[in-house]
């Protein structure tokens, strides 16, 4: 019986820690999604999996559009001229860069 109570306490503590971590993750998700800085997330093979709104505003590409011309960061580095030409040829583009 004492062991069961101890397990319940441990589960309760773990649930509280998990809830705190989830709240923290939600805050970070909003911050990363909404920042004006461009953020790209890739998998271990540099395949681009996600871009934030700042990226879309800066470069004018949604994730799907950008993946068509640059599916991986490696390919981006190999196709800089193609990407720059595509950016230059897209009308009404506002570029905003920040250095950190």
C-alpha positions in Angstrom: 0.0 0.0 0.0 2.8 2.4 0.9 4.5 1.6 -2.4 1.3 2.4 -4.3 1.1 5.8 -2.5 4.7 6.5 -3.4 4.1 5.6 -7.0 1.0 7.9 -7.1 3.2 10.8 -5.7 5.9 10.2 -8.3 3.3 10.2 -11.1 1.8 13.4 -9.7 5.2 15.1 -9.6 6.1 13.9 -13.1 2.7 15.2 -14.4 3.4 18.6 -12.8 6.9 18.7 -14.4 5.4 17.7 -17.8 2.8 20.4 -17.6 5.4 23.0 -16.8 7.5 21.8 -19.8 4.5 21.9 -22.1 3.7 25.5 -21.1 7.3 26.4 -21.7 7.3 24.7 -25.1 4.1 26.6 -26.0 5.7 29.9 -25.2 8.8 29.0 -27.2 6.7 27.9 -30.1 4.9 31.2 -30.2 8.1 33.1 -29.9 9.8 31.2 -32.7 6.8 31.3 -35.0 6.1 35.0 -34.6 9.6 36.5 -34.6 10.7 38.7 -37.5 14.0 36.8 -37.6 14.1 34.0 -40.2 14.1 30.6 -38.7 14.6 27.3 -40.7 14.3 23.9 -39.1 15.9 20.9 -40.9 16.3 17.2 -40.3 19.6 15.6 -39.7 20.2 15.5 -43.5 19.5 19.2 -43.8 16.1 18.7 -45.5 14.1 21.8 -44.7 11.1 20.8 -42.6 9.8 24.1 -41.3 10.1 27.9 -41.7 8.6 30.6 -39.5 6.6 33.6 -40.5 9.7 35.8 -40.3 11.2 33.7 -43.0 8.1 33.9 -45.2 8.0 37.7 -44.7 11.7 38.2 -45.4 11.9 36.0 -48.5 8.3 35.8 -49.7 8.3 32.0 -49.8 6.1 29.6 -47.9 7.7 26.3 -46.8 6.3 24.4 -49.8 7.5 27.1 -52.3 11.0 27.3 -50.8 11.3 23.5 -50.7 10.8 23.4 -54.5 13.8 25.5 -55.2 15.8 24.5 -52.1 14.9 21.2 -50.6 18.0 21.0 -48.4 20.4 23.5 -46.9 23.2 21.8 -48.8 21.3 22.4 -52.1 20.7 26.0 -51.0 24.5 26.5 -50.7 25.0 24.9 -54.1 22.3 26.9 -55.8 22.9 30.4 -54.3 22.7 32.1 -57.7 19.4 30.4 -58.6 17.9 31.3 -55.3 19.0 34.9 -55.5 17.7 35.2 -59.0 14.3 33.8 -57.9 14.2 36.2 -55.0 15.2 39.2 -57.2 12.5 38.3 -59.8 9.7 38.1 -57.4 7.8 41.4 -57.4 6.9 43.4 -54.3 9.5 41.7 -52.1 10.6 43.4 -48.9 13.9 42.1 -47.5 14.6 42.6 -43.9 17.8 41.3 -42.3 19.0 41.4 -38.8 22.4 40.4 -37.5 22.8 38.7 -34.1 
